[in-house]
Protein backbone atom coordinates (compact mmCIF):
# COMPACT_ATOMS: atom_id res chain seq x y z
CA UNK A 1 0.00 0.00 0.00
CA UNK A 2 1.35 3.43 -0.93
CA UNK A 3 -0.09 6.91 -0.68
CA UNK A 4 0.16 10.10 1.33
CA UNK A 5 -1.71 11.02 4.48
CA UNK A 6 -2.06 14.34 6.32
CA UNK A 7 -3.35 14.91 9.85
CA UNK A 8 -5.25 17.70 11.57
CA UNK A 9 -5.42 17.31 15.35
CA UNK A 10 -7.80 19.25 17.57
CA UNK A 11 -8.07 19.30 21.36
CA UNK A 12 -5.84 17.95 24.08
CA UNK A 13 -2.29 16.65 24.28
CA UNK A 14 -3.62 13.09 24.43
CA UNK A 15 -5.17 13.61 21.00
CA UNK A 16 -1.73 14.57 19.71
CA UNK A 17 -0.35 11.31 21.08
CA UNK A 18 -3.24 9.40 19.47
CA UNK A 19 -2.39 11.06 16.16
CA UNK A 20 1.22 9.93 16.48
CA UNK A 21 0.04 6.37 17.07
CA UNK A 22 -2.28 6.45 14.05
CA UNK A 23 0.52 7.90 11.95
CA UNK A 24 2.79 5.04 13.00
CA UNK A 25 0.12 2.46 12.12
CA UNK A 26 -0.42 3.97 8.68
CA UNK A 27 3.29 4.22 7.98
CA UNK A 28 3.67 0.50 8.67
CA UNK A 29 1.11 0.06 5.87
CA UNK A 30 3.28 2.07 3.49
CA UNK A 31 1.60 5.46 3.75
CA UNK A 32 3.83 8.53 3.85
CA UNK A 33 2.88 11.38 6.19
CA UNK A 34 2.91 14.90 4.75
CA UNK A 35 2.11 18.27 6.33
CA UNK A 36 -1.53 19.33 6.25
CA UNK A 37 -0.68 22.15 3.83
CA UNK A 38 0.62 19.73 1.18
CA UNK A 39 -1.51 17.62 -1.21
CA UNK A 40 -2.52 14.27 0.29
CA UNK A 41 -4.47 11.19 -0.74
CA UNK A 42 -6.02 10.85 2.72
CA UNK A 43 -6.69 13.53 5.37
CA UNK A 44 -7.37 12.40 8.94
CA UNK A 45 -9.11 14.84 11.28
CA UNK A 46 -8.63 13.77 14.91
CA UNK A 47 -11.52 15.50 16.65
CA UNK A 48 -12.35 16.87 20.11
CA UNK A 49 -15.73 17.16 21.81
CA UNK A 50 -14.95 18.65 25.22
CA UNK A 51 -17.22 21.67 24.58
CA UNK A 52 -19.85 22.80 22.08
CA UNK A 53 -17.21 25.12 20.67
CA UNK A 54 -14.96 22.11 20.06
CA UNK A 55 -17.72 20.44 18.02
CA UNK A 56 -18.01 23.59 15.89
CA UNK A 57 -14.23 23.57 15.32
CA UNK A 58 -14.42 19.90 14.29
CA UNK A 59 -17.01 20.66 11.62
CA UNK A 60 -14.97 23.59 10.35
CA UNK A 61 -11.82 21.50 10.12
CA UNK A 62 -13.50 18.66 8.22
CA UNK A 63 -14.88 21.11 5.66
CA UNK A 64 -11.52 22.85 5.40
CA UNK A 65 -9.83 19.49 4.80
CA UNK A 66 -12.24 18.75 1.95
CA UNK A 67 -11.70 22.19 0.39
CA UNK A 68 -7.93 22.15 0.74
CA UNK A 69 -7.57 18.57 -0.52
CA UNK A 70 -10.04 18.12 -3.39
CA UNK A 71 -10.29 14.47 -4.31
CA UNK A 72 -8.73 13.24 -1.07
CA UNK A 73 -10.50 10.78 1.20
CA UNK A 74 -11.44 12.60 4.42
CA UNK A 75 -11.45 10.55 7.63
CA UNK A 76 -12.90 11.79 10.93
CA UNK A 77 -11.84 10.07 14.14
CA UNK A 78 -11.50 10.92 17.82
CA UNK A 79 -13.94 11.93 20.53
CA UNK A 80 -16.49 13.79 18.38
CA UNK A 81 -16.57 10.86 15.95
CA UNK A 82 -17.28 8.55 18.89
CA UNK A 83 -20.06 10.58 20.52
CA UNK A 84 -21.65 12.17 17.42
CA UNK A 85 -21.01 9.93 14.40
CA UNK A 86 -24.13 11.12 12.57
CA UNK A 87 -22.91 14.72 12.76
CA UNK A 88 -19.50 13.65 11.46
CA UNK A 89 -21.17 11.84 8.55
CA UNK A 90 -23.19 14.98 7.77
CA UNK A 91 -19.98 16.93 7.12
CA UNK A 92 -19.33 14.76 4.07
CA UNK A 93 -16.55 12.62 5.52
CA UNK A 94 -15.68 9.43 3.65
CA UNK A 95 -14.95 7.46 6.82
CA UNK A 96 -15.88 7.98 10.47
CA UNK A 97 -13.84 6.02 13.03
CA UNK A 98 -14.66 6.08 16.75
CA UNK A 99 -12.17 5.89 19.58
CA UNK A 100 -12.98 2.23 20.13
CA UNK A 101 -11.85 1.48 16.58
CA UNK A 102 -8.80 3.74 16.16
CA UNK A 103 -6.45 0.81 16.68
CA UNK A 104 -7.55 -0.56 13.28
CA UNK A 105 -7.66 2.72 11.41
CA UNK A 106 -4.83 1.61 9.13
CA UNK A 107 -6.84 -1.37 7.85
CA UNK A 108 -9.98 0.76 7.51
CA UNK A 109 -8.17 3.41 5.47
CA UNK A 110 -6.40 0.81 3.35
CA UNK A 111 -9.80 -0.66 2.45
CA UNK A 112 -11.21 2.81 1.81
CA UNK A 113 -8.61 3.91 -0.70
CA UNK A 114 -8.73 0.67 -2.69
CA UNK A 115 -12.51 0.79 -3.09
CA UNK A 116 -14.04 3.02 -5.75
CA UNK A 117 -17.30 3.27 -3.80
CA UNK A 118 -17.46 6.76 -2.25
CA UNK A 119 -20.31 5.98 0.14
CA UNK A 120 -19.51 7.08 3.69
CA UNK A 121 -18.33 4.29 5.95
CA UNK A 122 -18.83 4.29 9.70
CA UNK A 123 -16.77 2.27 12.21
CA UNK A 124 -17.98 3.37 15.64
CA UNK A 125 -18.23 0.54 18.16
CA UNK A 126 -19.70 0.85 21.66
CA UNK A 127 -16.88 2.38 23.73
CA UNK A 128 -18.36 0.81 26.86
CA UNK A 129 -17.34 -2.62 25.59
CA UNK A 130 -13.78 -1.64 24.64
CA UNK A 131 -11.30 -4.23 25.82
CA UNK A 132 -7.67 -4.02 26.83
CA UNK A 133 -5.48 -1.29 25.39
CA UNK A 134 -3.99 -2.47 22.10
CA UNK A 135 -0.23 -2.15 21.74
CA UNK A 136 0.51 0.70 19.36
CA UNK A 137 3.68 0.86 17.29
CA UNK A 138 6.02 3.52 18.62
CA UNK A 139 5.42 6.82 16.88
CA UNK A 140 8.14 8.14 14.60
CA UNK A 141 9.55 11.03 16.62
CA UNK A 142 12.84 11.63 14.83
CA UNK A 143 14.08 15.12 15.61
CA UNK A 144 12.00 15.40 18.77
CA UNK A 145 13.74 15.82 22.09
CA UNK A 146 10.79 14.68 24.21
CA UNK A 147 8.68 11.58 23.60
CA UNK A 148 5.05 11.11 24.68
CA UNK A 149 3.74 7.67 25.58
CA UNK A 150 0.10 6.82 26.32
CA UNK A 151 -0.07 4.26 29.12
CA UNK A 152 -3.74 4.60 30.14
CA UNK A 153 -7.06 5.26 28.42
CA UNK A 154 -10.58 6.11 29.62
CA UNK A 155 -11.86 7.46 32.93
CA UNK A 156 -13.56 6.08 36.04
CA UNK A 157 -15.00 9.42 37.18
CA UNK A 158 -18.28 11.07 36.22
CA UNK A 159 -17.67 14.78 36.65
CA UNK A 160 -20.76 16.88 36.01
CA UNK A 161 -19.18 18.98 33.26
CA UNK A 162 -17.37 16.23 31.36
CA UNK A 163 -18.29 13.98 28.43
CA UNK A 164 -14.91 12.22 28.26
CA UNK A 165 -16.12 8.89 29.75
CA UNK A 166 -18.70 8.67 26.95
CA UNK A 167 -16.01 9.46 24.41
CA UNK A 168 -13.21 7.25 25.74
CA UNK A 169 -14.83 4.63 27.95
CA UNK A 170 -13.73 3.24 31.29
CA UNK A 171 -10.15 3.13 32.47
CA UNK A 172 -7.84 0.69 30.67
CA UNK A 173 -4.11 0.39 31.24
CA UNK A 174 -1.17 -0.83 29.19
CA UNK A 175 0.74 -3.70 30.80
CA UNK A 176 3.85 -2.51 32.67
CA UNK A 177 6.17 -4.86 30.78
CA UNK A 178 5.09 -3.24 27.52
CA UNK A 179 5.42 0.28 28.93
CA UNK A 180 8.92 -0.35 30.29
CA UNK A 181 10.00 -1.83 26.95
CA UNK A 182 8.58 1.15 25.04
CA UNK A 183 10.27 3.67 27.33
CA UNK A 184 13.57 1.83 26.94
CA UNK A 185 13.22 1.90 23.16
CA UNK A 186 12.40 5.61 23.18
CA UNK A 187 15.46 6.34 25.29
CA UNK A 188 17.62 4.23 22.98
CA UNK A 189 16.21 6.28 20.06
CA UNK A 190 17.60 9.45 21.62
CA UNK A 191 14.83 10.82 23.85
CA UNK A 192 16.18 11.79 27.29
CA UNK A 193 12.66 12.69 28.45
CA UNK A 194 9.50 10.58 28.21
CA UNK A 195 6.11 12.00 29.17
CA UNK A 196 3.54 9.46 30.38
CA UNK A 197 0.03 10.42 29.31
CA UNK A 198 -3.49 9.17 29.98
CA UNK A 199 -7.03 10.36 30.57
CA UNK A 200 -7.10 9.24 34.20
CA UNK A 201 -3.40 8.55 34.67
CA UNK A 202 -3.54 8.04 38.44
CA UNK A 203 -5.87 5.07 37.94
CA UNK A 204 -3.15 3.26 36.01
CA UNK A 205 -2.92 -0.45 36.73
CA UNK A 206 -6.10 -0.91 38.77
CA UNK A 207 -7.79 -2.75 35.88
CA UNK A 208 -4.91 -5.15 35.21
CA UNK A 209 -4.51 -8.71 36.48
CA UNK A 210 -2.61 -8.72 38.74
CA UNK A 211 -3.39 -5.14 39.65
CA UNK A 212 -0.55 -2.66 39.87
CA UNK A 213 -0.10 1.07 40.44
CA UNK A 214 1.38 4.15 38.83
CA UNK A 215 3.95 4.25 41.64
CA UNK A 216 5.11 0.72 40.86
CA UNK A 217 5.39 1.58 37.17
CA UNK A 218 7.46 4.67 37.92
CA UNK A 219 9.85 2.65 40.08
CA UNK A 220 10.50 0.31 37.16
CA UNK A 221 10.90 3.11 34.63
CA UNK A 222 13.27 4.93 36.96
CA UNK A 223 15.80 2.12 36.56
CA UNK A 224 16.16 2.60 32.79
CA UNK A 225 19.69 3.63 31.88
CA UNK A 226 19.97 6.80 29.81
CA UNK A 227 16.61 8.25 30.87
CA UNK A 228 16.97 11.71 32.40
CA UNK A 229 13.35 12.54 33.15
CA UNK A 230 10.02 10.79 33.15
CA UNK A 231 7.26 13.37 33.41
CA UNK A 232 3.60 12.84 34.33
CA UNK A 233 0.98 14.61 32.25
CA UNK A 234 -1.75 15.10 34.90
CA UNK A 235 -2.77 13.27 38.07
CA UNK A 236 -5.81 13.89 40.28
CA UNK A 237 -5.03 14.67 43.93
CA UNK A 238 -6.99 11.64 45.16
CA UNK A 239 -4.40 9.33 43.57
CA UNK A 240 -1.46 10.65 45.59
CA UNK A 241 -1.13 7.72 47.95
CA UNK A 242 1.84 7.61 50.35
CA UNK A 243 3.52 5.23 47.90
CA UNK A 244 3.10 7.61 44.94
CA UNK A 245 4.26 10.58 47.03
CA UNK A 246 7.38 8.65 48.04
CA UNK A 247 8.18 7.83 44.41
CA UNK A 248 7.67 11.27 42.90
CA UNK A 249 9.56 12.97 45.70
CA UNK A 250 12.39 10.46 46.03
CA UNK A 251 13.27 9.20 42.54
CA UNK A 252 15.88 11.38 40.77
CA UNK A 253 14.50 10.58 37.32
CA UNK A 254 11.00 11.87 38.07
CA UNK A 255 10.81 15.44 36.75
CA UNK A 256 10.22 18.00 39.55
CA UNK A 257 7.02 19.09 37.87
CA UNK A 258 3.46 17.94 38.54
CA UNK A 259 0.13 18.96 37.07
CA UNK A 260 -2.64 18.41 39.63
CA UNK A 261 -6.10 19.62 38.54
CA UNK A 262 -8.05 21.66 41.10
CA UNK A 263 -10.97 23.08 39.01
CA UNK A 264 -12.31 25.17 41.92
CA UNK A 265 -11.17 26.38 45.31
CA UNK A 266 -14.72 26.09 46.70
CA UNK A 267 -15.89 22.83 48.27
CA UNK A 268 -19.47 23.73 47.35
CA UNK A 269 -18.56 24.01 43.67
CA UNK A 270 -16.41 20.87 43.80
CA UNK A 271 -19.41 18.92 45.10
CA UNK A 272 -21.59 20.27 42.28
CA UNK A 273 -18.86 19.29 39.83
CA UNK A 274 -18.71 15.77 41.38
CA UNK A 275 -14.97 16.05 41.90
CA UNK A 276 -13.49 13.28 44.12
CA UNK A 277 -11.66 15.47 46.65
CA UNK A 278 -12.04 18.50 48.91
CA UNK A 279 -10.01 21.70 49.04
CA UNK A 280 -8.51 20.57 52.35
CA UNK A 281 -7.38 17.29 50.80
CA UNK A 282 -5.93 19.13 47.81
CA UNK A 283 -4.04 21.56 50.04
CA UNK A 284 -2.58 18.76 52.13
CA UNK A 285 -1.26 16.88 49.09
CA UNK A 286 0.25 19.96 47.45
CA UNK A 287 1.88 21.20 50.65
CA UNK A 288 3.41 17.76 51.27
CA UNK A 289 4.78 17.59 47.73
CA UNK A 290 6.11 21.14 47.74
CA UNK A 291 7.88 20.53 51.04
CA UNK A 292 9.64 17.45 49.71
CA UNK A 293 10.44 18.65 46.16
CA UNK A 294 12.63 21.76 46.04
CA UNK A 295 11.48 24.24 43.37
CA UNK A 296 8.49 22.08 42.42
CA UNK A 297 6.95 23.20 39.14
CA UNK A 298 3.23 22.95 39.91
CA UNK A 299 0.43 23.44 37.44
CA UNK A 300 -3.32 23.12 37.77
CA UNK A 301 -6.59 23.38 35.84
CA UNK A 302 -9.34 25.77 36.90
CA UNK A 303 -12.87 26.10 35.52
CA UNK A 304 -14.29 29.59 35.87
CA UNK A 305 -18.01 30.29 35.94
CA UNK A 306 -19.37 26.82 36.68
CA UNK A 307 -23.18 27.05 37.13
CA UNK A 308 -23.98 28.52 40.53
CA UNK A 309 -20.45 29.81 41.22
CA UNK A 310 -20.95 32.80 43.52
CA UNK A 311 -18.67 35.74 44.21
CA UNK A 312 -17.72 33.97 47.43
CA UNK A 313 -16.88 30.75 45.59
CA UNK A 314 -14.64 32.64 43.20
CA UNK A 315 -12.99 34.43 46.11
CA UNK A 316 -12.28 31.01 47.67
CA UNK A 317 -10.60 29.94 44.42
CA UNK A 318 -8.46 33.08 44.35
CA UNK A 319 -7.46 32.49 47.96
CA UNK A 320 -6.29 28.93 47.21
CA UNK A 321 -4.37 30.13 44.15
CA UNK A 322 -2.64 32.81 46.17
CA UNK A 323 -1.73 30.53 49.06
CA UNK A 324 -0.43 27.49 47.15
CA UNK A 325 2.88 27.47 45.20
CA UNK A 326 1.53 27.19 41.66
CA UNK A 327 3.94 28.00 38.85
CA UNK A 328 1.19 28.27 36.23
CA UNK A 329 -2.57 27.88 35.81
CA UNK A 330 -4.64 26.53 32.94
CA UNK A 331 -7.83 28.60 33.09
CA UNK A 332 -10.96 27.42 31.29
CA UNK A 333 -14.09 29.53 30.99
CA UNK A 334 -17.06 27.23 31.61
CA UNK A 335 -19.22 26.50 28.58
CA UNK A 336 -22.08 24.05 28.31
CA UNK A 337 -21.47 20.61 26.88
CA UNK A 338 -24.75 18.99 25.87
CA UNK A 339 -25.54 15.64 27.45
CA UNK A 340 -23.70 16.54 30.64
CA UNK A 341 -25.25 17.09 34.05
CA UNK A 342 -23.86 20.61 34.29
CA UNK A 343 -25.62 21.77 31.13
CA UNK A 344 -28.99 21.17 32.78
CA UNK A 345 -28.09 22.89 36.05
CA UNK A 346 -29.76 26.17 37.07
CA UNK A 347 -27.98 29.44 37.81
CA UNK A 348 -25.79 29.76 34.75
CA UNK A 349 -23.61 32.83 35.00
CA UNK A 350 -23.71 35.79 32.63
CA UNK A 351 -21.01 35.62 29.95
CA UNK A 352 -19.52 38.94 31.05
CA UNK A 353 -19.06 37.60 34.59
CA UNK A 354 -17.27 34.49 33.34
CA UNK A 355 -15.08 36.61 31.05
CA UNK A 356 -14.15 39.00 33.85
CA UNK A 357 -13.30 36.24 36.33
CA UNK A 358 -11.28 34.37 33.71
CA UNK A 359 -9.23 37.49 33.00
CA UNK A 360 -8.51 37.93 36.71
CA UNK A 361 -7.29 34.34 37.07
CA UNK A 362 -5.19 34.47 33.90
CA UNK A 363 -3.50 37.63 35.15
CA UNK A 364 -2.76 35.87 38.43
CA UNK A 365 -1.33 32.94 36.47
CA UNK A 366 1.03 35.31 34.65
CA UNK A 367 2.15 36.74 38.01
CA UNK A 368 2.77 33.29 39.50
CA UNK A 369 4.71 32.09 36.44
CA UNK A 370 6.85 35.24 36.36
CA UNK A 371 7.65 34.90 40.06
CA UNK A 372 8.62 31.25 39.60
CA UNK A 373 11.00 32.15 36.77
CA UNK A 374 12.44 35.04 38.78
CA UNK A 375 13.33 32.65 41.61
CA UNK A 376 15.64 30.80 39.21
CA UNK A 377 17.70 33.85 38.23
CA UNK A 378 21.44 33.53 38.99
CA UNK A 379 21.05 29.79 39.48
CA UNK A 380 22.40 26.84 37.50
CA UNK A 381 19.81 24.49 36.02
CA UNK A 382 19.82 21.39 33.85
CA UNK A 383 17.58 21.57 30.78
CA UNK A 384 16.73 19.65 27.62
CA UNK A 385 17.21 21.65 24.41
CA UNK A 386 14.12 21.50 22.22
CA UNK A 387 14.06 21.11 18.45
CA UNK A 388 12.79 24.60 17.60
CA UNK A 389 14.14 28.11 18.08
CA UNK A 390 12.51 31.13 19.69
CA UNK A 391 10.79 33.10 16.94
CA UNK A 392 11.38 36.48 18.53
CA UNK A 393 15.12 36.16 19.23
CA UNK A 394 16.29 33.19 17.20
CA UNK A 395 17.74 31.64 20.35
CA UNK A 396 17.56 28.02 21.35
CA UNK A 397 14.84 26.93 23.79
CA UNK A 398 15.56 24.51 26.61
CA UNK A 399 13.03 23.00 29.02
CA UNK A 400 13.96 22.45 32.66
CA UNK A 401 12.71 19.63 34.83
CA UNK A 402 10.41 22.13 36.57
CA UNK A 403 8.77 22.94 33.19
CA UNK A 404 10.36 26.34 32.61
CA UNK A 405 11.50 27.33 29.13
CA UNK A 406 14.85 29.13 28.90
CA UNK A 407 16.07 30.95 25.78
CA UNK A 408 19.82 31.03 25.20
CA UNK A 409 22.33 31.41 22.39
CA UNK A 410 23.89 28.30 20.91
CA UNK A 411 24.31 26.16 17.78
CA UNK A 412 21.77 23.71 16.34
CA UNK A 413 24.07 20.87 17.37
CA UNK A 414 22.82 21.32 20.95
CA UNK A 415 19.23 20.47 20.01
CA UNK A 416 17.89 17.33 21.72
CA UNK A 417 20.77 17.39 24.19
CA UNK A 418 20.92 18.07 27.92
CA UNK A 419 22.77 21.25 28.88
CA UNK A 420 23.58 23.21 32.03
CA UNK A 421 22.51 26.85 31.94
CA UNK A 422 22.80 29.81 34.23
CA UNK A 423 19.53 31.71 34.35
CA UNK A 424 20.19 35.42 33.73
CA UNK A 425 16.70 36.95 33.54
CA UNK A 426 13.02 36.13 33.96
CA UNK A 427 11.01 37.28 30.94
CA UNK A 428 7.26 37.60 30.53
CA UNK A 429 6.92 34.19 28.86
CA UNK A 430 10.33 32.53 29.12
CA UNK A 431 13.50 32.94 31.14
CA UNK A 432 16.82 33.93 29.60
CA UNK A 433 20.03 32.03 30.21
CA UNK A 434 23.55 31.28 29.04
CA UNK A 435 25.60 28.13 28.72
CA UNK A 436 27.86 27.32 31.63
Secondary structure, DSSP 4 states (H G I P E B T S, - for coil): --EEEEEEE-S-HHHHHHHHHHHHHHHHTTEEE--TTS--SEEEEEE--SSHHHHHHHHHHHHHHHHHTTTPEEEEEEHHHHH-HHHHHHTT-SEEE-GGGGGGHHHHHHHHHT----S-EEE---GGG--SPPPPPPP--TT-SEEEEE-EE--S---TT--HHHHH-S-EE--HHHHHHHHHHHHHTT-SEEEEE-SSGGGTTTTSSS---HHHHHHHHTT-TT--EEEES---GGG--HHHHHHHHH-TTB-SEEE---B-S-HHHHHHHT-SS-HHHHHHHHHHHHHHSTT-EEEEEEEES-TT--HHHHHHHHHHHHHS--SEEEEEE----TTSTGGG-S-PPPHHHHHHHHHHHHHHHHHHHHHHHHTTTT-EEEEEEEEEE-TTT--EEEEETTS-EEEE---GGGTTSEEEEEEEEE-SSSEEEEE-
